[in-house]
């Protein structure tokens, strides 16, 4: 028996899709890689001592934000593909 985290869309999601309140997202590998690249660059730059503490904080914040956006993007693609 295999366990998968992917589940069939709930009736509520199906209704949102049917009413066009929720649009299907076409997976774009370039967009996914861009999120990951932005996160890596920002977190790397947050470690540099050349920036002020607030600058380092802002770079770390941008990196985490890019990871969050990428996660939401991938989650939407996975949920709506099934």
BAZAGU-977664 format. One record per atom (N, C-alpha, C, O, CB): y, z, x. Coordinates in steps of 0.05 Angstrom, whole numbers, padded with zeros to 5 digits, always signed. Each point is the difference from the previous one (the first is absolute). Last residue first. Glycine has a CB too. Example, Ala and Ser with C-alpha at 12.3 -4.5 7.8 and 13.67 -1.06 7.14 Angstrom:
-00045+00142+00257+00024+00001+00016+00022+00014-00015+00022+00004+00010-00035-00047+00014-00102+00042-00018+00024+00000-00018+00024+00000+00018+00000+00013+00021-00023+00012-00059
//
This chain:
+00348-00205-00084-00026+00006-00012+00000-00007-00029-00020+00004-00014+00013+00033+00046+00085-00045+00022-00019-00021+00006-00026+00005-00015-00013-00019-00008+00034+00013+00054+00053+00067-00048+00003-00022-00018-00018-00023+00006-00003-00019-00016+00049+00032+00011-00046+00068+00057-00004+00007-00028+00001-00025-00018-00017-00002-00018+00037+00047+00027-00001-00055+00084-00028+00007-00005-00005+00006-00029-00020-00009-00011+00017+00028+00058+00091-00037-00020-00016-00024+00003-00029+00006-00006-00014-00015-00013+00045-00002+00048+00030+00088-00034+00005-00018-00023-00018-00024+00002-00010-00009-00021+00058+00025+00018-00050+00042+00075-00013+00013-00024+00004-00018-00024-00018-00004-00016+00026+00049+00035+00035-00070+00061-00029-00004+00002-00014+00011-00025-00019-00011-00010+00021+00012+00060+00091+00014-00043-00006-00029-00002-00030-00005+00000-00010-00015-00017+00053+00005+00040-00014+00098-00007+00005-00007-00028-00007-00030-00005-00013-00007-00020+00049+00042+00016-00039-00005+00092-00021+00013-00015+00002-00008-00030-00020-00007-00013+00018+00045+00046+00071-00064+00025-00024-00015+00005-00024+00010-00016-00016-00015-00010+00033+00005+00056+00064+00058-00049+00003-00026-00014-00025-00017+00004-00010-00012-00019+00059+00014+00025-00046+00079+00042-00002+00005-00029+00002-00026-00015-00016-00004-00019+00036+00049+00025-00007-00049+00087-00028+00006-00007-00004+00004-00029-00019-00009-00012+00014+00029+00057+00093-00031-00015-00015-00026+00002-00029+00005-00006-00013-00017-00014+00046+00000+00047+00021+00093-00028+00007-00015-00024-00015-00027+00000-00010-00008-00021+00055+00030+00020-00051+00032+00077-00016+00012-00022+00005-00016-00025-00018-00005-00016+00020+00050+00038+00049-00071+00052-00028-00005+00004-00018+00010-00022-00018-00013-00009+00027+00015+00058+00084+00018-00050-00005-00029-00006-00030-00007+00004-00011-00015-00016+00058+00005+00030-00020+00096+00011+00002-00002-00029-00006-00029-00008-00015-00005-00019+00048+00043+00017-00025-00020+00093-00025+00011-00010-00001-00003-00031-00021-00007-00011+00019+00040+00050+00082-00056+00002-00021-00020+00007-00027+00010-00010-00016-00016-00010+00042+00002+00051+00047+00072-00052+00003-00023-00018-00022-00021+00006-00010-00013-00018+00059+00022+00015-00044+00066+00059-00009+00008-00026+00001-00024-00019-00019-00005-00015+00036+00052+00023+00018-00058+00077-00029+00002+00001-00011+00007-00027-00021-00010-00008+00023+00023+00057+00090-00013-00041-00010-00027+00003-00030-00001+00000-00012-00017-00012+00054+00004+00036+00001+00096-00021+00003-00011-00027-00011-00029+00000-00012-00009-00020+00052+00039+00010-00037+00014+00094-00020+00012-00018+00002-00012-00029-00021-00004-00012+00023+00046+00039+00031-00107+00049+00007+00028-00007-00022+00011-00019-00016-00015-00011+00066+00005+00016-00077-00066+00066+00014+00004-00026+00007+00029-00003-00012+00018+00011-00013-00057-00031-00025+00010+00095+00027-00013+00002+00016+00004-00026+00024-00002+00000-00043-00031+00032-00074+00059-00014+00020+00021+00006+00028-00012+00001+00019+00016+00002-00054+00010+00023-00056-00060-00082+00017-00005+00024+00021+00022+00002+00012+00008-00020-00020-00057+00016-00058+00038-00068-00008+00017+00023+00018-00003+00024-00002+00015+00019-00045-00019-00036+00054-00047-00065+00007+00028-00006-00007+00018+00023+00011+00023+00002-00017-00032-00051-00019-00083+00048+00028+00004+00007+00010+00028-00004+00018+00010+00013-00010-00058-00024-00095+00024-00016+00001-00001+00029+00029+00005+00009+00005+00015+00019-00043-00048-00018+00022+00027-00093-00011+00025+00011+00001+00000+00030+00004+00021+00013-00033-00016-00054+00057-00083-00002+00018+00022-00006-00010+00026+00011+00015+00016+00011+00000-00040-00052-00069-00054+00049+00024-00002+00017+00019+00024-00005+00011+00011+00019-00015-00061-00020-00074+00043-00053-00007+00006+00028+00025-00001+00018+00003+00017+00017-00048-00037-00025+00054-00002-00084-00007+00028+00004-00005+00007+00029+00009+00021+00010-00028-00021-00057+00034-00090+00024+00025+00016-00003-00006+00029+00004+00016+00014+00013+00003-00048-00044-00093-00023+00029+00016-00005+00024+00026+00017+00000+00007+00012+00019-00027-00058-00016-00035+00046-00080-00013+00014+00022+00016-00003+00025+00004+00020+00015-00049-00028-00036+00074-00041-00053+00003+00029-00005-00012+00016+00023+00013+00019+00009-00015-00028-00059-00010-00083+00053+00028+00007+00005+00005+00030-00005+00014+00013+00016-00001-00060-00029-00098+00009-00008+00004+00003+00029+00029+00008+00008+00004+00015+00019-00041-00048-00012+00018+00012-00097-00014+00025+00007+00003+00005+00030+00004+00023+00008-00037-00031-00045+00068-00072+00004+00015+00022-00009-00013+00027+00007+00014+00018+00008+00003-00046-00046-00064-00051+00058+00024+00002+00017+00017+00024-00009+00010+00014+00017-00010-00064-00009-00075+00026-00060-00008+00013+00025+00024+00004+00019+00002+00020+00014-00048-00040-00018+00040+00016-00104+00012-00017+00022-00005+00015+00026+00012+00021+00005+00024-00041-00036-00070+00020-00080-00001+00012+00026+00010-00020+00021-00008-00023+00000-00031+00051-00014+00069-00021-00090-00016-00017+00017+00000+00012+00028+00022+00005+00011-00013-00046-00039+00005+00089-00071+00012-00005+00027-00020-00016+00016-00024+00006+00002+00050+00038-00004-00003-00029-00109-00020-00001+00021+00014-00006+00026+00019-00016+00001-00055+00002-00033+00088+00064-00048-00007-00026+00010-00021+00002+00022+00000+00019+00016+00046-00036-00027-00007+00074-00079-00011+00003+00027-00009-00027+00009-00017-00012-00013+00003+00061+00005+00049-00044-00075+00018+00021+00012-00009+00005+00029+00016+00010+00016-00009+00011-00062-00049-00082-00021+00017-00011+00022+00021+00020+00010+00019-00008+00012-00026-00037-00030-00068+00053-00048+00028-00001-00011+00020-00010+00021+00024-00002-00005-00036+00039-00026-00081-00026+00054+00001-00018-00023+00029-00004-00010+00008-00022-00007-00055+00036-00005+00031+00049+00081-00004-00027+00009+00003-00020-00022+00013-00021+00002-00043+00037+00034+00031+00074-00059+00025-00007+00015-00002-00028+00011+00020-00015+00000-00013+00063+00012-00083-00014-00054+00021-00005-00020+00026-00007+00014+00014-00019-00009-00036+00052-00022-00051-00008+00085-00005-00026-00013+00022-00007-00020+00008-00023-00001-00058+00031+00007+00053+00077+00034+00007-00021+00019-00004-00028-00012+00016-00018+00003-00027+00049+00035-00018+00042-00089+00029+00000+00002+00010-00021+00019+00020-00014-00006-00020+00063-00004-00093-00034+00001+00011-00014-00023+00031-00001+00001+00012-00020-00009-00053+00034-00018-00005-00006+00121-00001+00015-00024+00011-00016-00023+00013-00020+00004-00008+00063+00022-00053-00087+00062+00026+00009-00011-00004+00015-00026-00017-00006-00016+00039-00034+00037-00100+00044+00051+00011-00020-00018+00026+00010-00011+00004+00024-00003-00050-00039-00010+00019+00048+00109-00009+00004-00027+00011-00023-00017+00020-00013+00007-00023+00063-00001-00015-00016+00104+00011-00020-00018-00012+00004-00028-00024+00002-00003+00032-00034+00041-00037+00081+00038+00025+00011-00010+00014-00019-00020+00018+00008-00015-00013+00017+00058-00114-00014-00023+00024-00016+00007+00024+00014-00012-00001+00012-00022-00025-00054+00023-00085+00058+00027+00023+00011-00013+00024-00016+00009+00005-00003+00024-00025+00049-00028-00093-00064-00003+00025-00001+00015+00023+00011-00017+00001-00004-00024-00018-00036+00051-00098+00048-00020+00024+00000-00017+00025+00000+00018+00002+00016+00018-00027+00008-00055
//
